[in-house]
Amino acid sequence: MSAYLQPHRIVLIAIGVGIVVWCAVSLNWTWLATPKYLDVLPLAIWRTIWLTVVTMALGMVLAIGLGFAQAAGPAYLAIPARMYCSVIRGTPLLLQLWLLYYGLGSVFAQFPEIRESFLWPILRQAWPYAVLALTLSVAGYEGEVMRGAFKGVPNGQLEAARAMGVPRFTTFRRIWLPQALHRALPTIGGEAVLQMKSTPLVATITVVDIYSLAKRVTQDTFIVYEPLLLLALVYMILAGGIVLFFRWLESRLPVKTA
């Protein structure tokens, strides 16, 4: 028998299929055919994906700088970077989101120069603050991860590069950064899943994602379990996709040492 078809796995698969069939047959899914919700569903799912991908990408760019500053930077860079990571990791993401949206957004509104500029149609919306808050959160958490990853690269390779006269930026680009990313990749993959599951918080500042759509269905129809089950299914599929992508990336990403 194949290693993937062990008896306990067959039983679990059968139970899972049974639960899915029971939910599909016994529960009320008529609301899903309503154009009011069906038309918004793809956009809501896409917004969840978009928020995850964009904020992870921007956050990792900042995290690399924060991690490198703590691992090898001078004190005037390392100390602020360490303080930033401590503040972000020590405060709830919801609090950070509200401080940016209600605090920074209110400050912008007090300046006529900003209200009359071309940026105001963007700054008056909620999604820029959602992107900023999620990006800063990723940077704070992954900055610590990258600090450990940079320090985990064998110092002998860096000393050998310096002895051979390799420029510092080339050493960073071809030796230090690739190995640090490879070491941190499993943790980054886990953070991407957590980031995706943190996106429902943006519904508190009126950004429409898959969670806010499920909440709207419940408020309009008083149907509770079906929207939540659909929400759980979407998140499970997205999380599975993220895990598979990072496993593929781990197998494909070369570790450059020269």
C-alpha positions in Angstrom: 0.0 0.0 0.0 1.2 3.5 -0.9 2.6 5.6 1.9 0.0 8.2 1.2 -2.9 5.7 1.4 -2.4 4.4 4.9 -5.7 3.2 6.6 -5.9 6.1 9.0 -5.5 8.5 6.1 -8.2 6.8 4.2 -10.5 7.0 7.2 -9.8 10.7 7.6 -10.4 11.4 3.9 -13.7 9.5 4.1 -14.8 11.5 7.1 -13.8 14.7 5.4 -15.7 13.9 2.2 -18.7 12.9 4.3 -18.7 16.2 6.2 -18.5 18.2 2.9 -21.3 16.2 1.3 -23.5 16.7 4.4 -22.8 20.4 4.5 -23.6 20.8 0.8 -26.9 18.9 1.0 -28.2 19.9 4.4 -27.3 23.5 4.9 -28.8 26.6 3.2 -26.7 27.8 0.3 -29.4 29.7 -1.6 -28.0 33.1 -0.6 -24.9 32.3 -2.5 -26.8 32.5 -5.8 -27.9 36.1 -5.0 -26.2 38.5 -7.3 -25.8 40.9 -4.4 -23.3 38.5 -2.9 -22.2 36.4 -5.8 -20.9 39.4 -7.8 -18.8 40.6 -4.9 -17.4 37.2 -3.9 -14.6 37.1 -6.5 -13.5 40.7 -5.8 -13.5 40.0 -2.0 -11.3 36.9 -2.5 -9.0 38.8 -4.8 -8.7 41.6 -2.3 -7.6 39.1 0.4 -5.0 37.6 -1.9 -3.9 41.1 -3.1 -3.5 42.4 0.5 -1.5 39.3 1.4 0.9 39.4 -1.6 1.5 43.1 -1.6 2.0 43.6 2.1 4.3 40.5 2.3 6.4 41.8 -0.6 6.7 45.3 0.8 7.2 44.1 4.3 10.0 41.7 3.4 11.9 44.6 1.7 11.7 46.5 4.9 12.5 43.4 7.0 15.7 42.7 5.1 16.9 46.2 5.9 15.8 45.9 9.5 17.4 42.5 9.9 20.7 43.6 8.3 20.8 46.8 10.4 20.5 44.7 13.6 22.9 42.0 12.5 25.7 44.1 11.0 24.8 47.8 11.1 26.3 50.5 13.3 24.6 51.3 16.7 22.7 54.3 15.3 20.9 52.0 12.9 20.8 48.8 14.9 19.1 50.4 18.0 16.2 52.1 16.2 15.7 48.9 14.1 15.5 46.8 17.3 13.2 49.3 19.0 10.9 49.3 15.9 10.7 45.5 15.9 10.0 45.5 19.6 7.1 48.0 19.3 5.5 46.2 16.4 5.7 42.8 18.1 4.6 44.2 21.4 1.4 45.8 20.2 -1.7 44.3 18.6 -2.1 44.6 14.9 -5.7 45.9 15.3 -4.4 48.7 17.5 -1.8 49.6 14.8 -4.4 49.6 12.1 -6.8 51.9 14.0 -4.0 54.3 15.0 -3.0 54.6 11.3 -6.6 54.9 10.0 -8.2 57.0 12.6 -5.1 58.8 13.8 -3.0 59.5 10.7 -6.1 59.8 8.5 -7.5 62.5 10.8 -4.2 64.3 10.8 -4.1 64.4 7.0 -7.7 65.8 6.9 -6.6 68.8 9.0 -4.2 70.1 6.3 -5.9 72.0 3.4 -2.7 71.4 1.3 -3.2 67.6 1.5 -7.0 67.8 1.0 -6.5 69.8 -2.1 -3.7 67.7 -3.5 -3.9 64.8 -6.0 -3.2 62.4 -3.2 -6.3 63.2 -1.2 -8.7 60.9 -3.2 -6.3 58.0 -2.2 -5.6 59.1 1.3 -9.3 59.5 2.1 -9.8 55.8 1.4 -9.2 52.9 3.9 -7.1 50.6 1.8 -3.8 52.6 1.9 -3.9 52.5 5.7 -4.7 48.7 5.6 -1.7 48.1 3.3 0.6 50.3 5.5 -0.4 48.6 8.8 0.0 45.1 7.4 3.3 46.0 5.7 4.7 47.5 8.9 3.6 44.4 10.9 5.3 42.0 8.5 8.5 44.2 8.6 8.5 44.1 12.4 8.1 40.4 12.8 10.3 39.3 9.8 12.9 41.9 10.7 13.8 39.7 13.7 13.7 36.6 11.6 16.1 38.1 9.1 18.4 39.3 11.9 18.8 35.7 13.0 19.1 34.5 9.4 21.9 37.0 8.7 23.8 36.0 11.8 23.4 32.3 10.9 25.4 32.6 7.7 28.9 31.2 8.4 31.3 34.0 9.1 34.1 32.2 7.4 32.5 32.7 4.0 32.2 36.4 4.6 35.8 36.6 5.7 37.0 34.7 2.7 35.1 37.1 0.4 36.7 40.1 2.1 40.1 38.4 1.8 39.6 37.9 -1.9 38.7 41.6 -2.4 35.1 41.0 -3.2 33.2 44.3 -2.9 30.9 44.6 0.1 27.7 44.9 -1.9 28.6 41.9 -4.1 29.3 39.9 -0.9 25.9 40.9 0.4 24.1 40.2 -2.8 25.7 36.9 -3.8 26.6 35.3 -0.4 25.0 36.9 2.6 21.4 37.6 1.4 20.7 34.4 -0.6 21.8 32.2 2.3 19.9 34.3 4.8 16.7 34.1 2.7 17.1 30.4 2.3 17.4 29.9 6.1 14.4 32.1 6.8 12.2 30.8 4.0 10.2 28.3 6.1 9.5 31.0 8.7 8.6 33.5 6.0 6.1 30.9 4.6 4.5 30.6 8.0 4.3 34.3 8.3 2.6 34.6 4.9 -0.1 32.2 6.2 -0.5 34.3 9.4 -0.6 37.4 7.3 -3.4 36.1 5.1 -5.4 35.2 8.3 -4.8 38.7 9.6 -6.4 40.4 6.7 -10.0 40.1 8.2 -8.9 43.0 10.5 -9.2 45.4 7.6 -13.0 44.9 7.7 -13.0 47.1 10.8 -12.0 50.1 8.7 -14.5 49.3 5.9 -12.2 47.5 3.5 -14.3 44.8 1.8 -12.6 41.4 1.9 -13.9 37.9 2.1 -14.5 38.2 5.9 -16.5 41.4 5.5 -18.6 39.8 2.8 -19.4 36.8 5.1 -20.3 39.3 7.9 -22.6 41.2 5.6 -24.4 38.0 4.6 -25.0 37.2 8.2 -26.3 40.7 9.0 -28.7 40.7 6.0 -30.0 37.2 6.1 -29.4 36.0 9.7 -27.7 33.0 8.2 -24.6 32.3 10.4 -23.0 29.0 9.8 -23.0 28.8 6.0 -21.0 32.1 5.4 -18.5 31.1 8.1 -18.0 27.6 6.6 -17.5 29.2 3.2 -15.0 31.6 4.8 -13.1 28.8 6.4 -13.0 26.9 3.1 -11.6 29.9 1.3 -8.9 30.5 3.9 -7.9 26.8 4.0 -7.5 26.8 0.2 -5.5 30.0 0.2 -3.3 28.7 3.1 -2.7 25.5 1.3 -1.7 27.4 -1.8 0.8 29.5 0.2 2.3 26.4 1.8 2.7 24.6 -1.5 4.3 27.7 -3.1 6.9 28.1 -0.4 7.7 24.4 -0.5 8.3 24.8 -4.2 10.3 27.9 -3.7 12.5 26.2 -1.1 13.3 23.4 -3.6 14.1 25.9 -6.4 15.9 28.7 -4.6 19.7 28.1 -5.0 22.1 28.9 -2.2 24.7 31.1 -3.8 28.1 30.9 -2.1 30.2 32.7 -4.6 
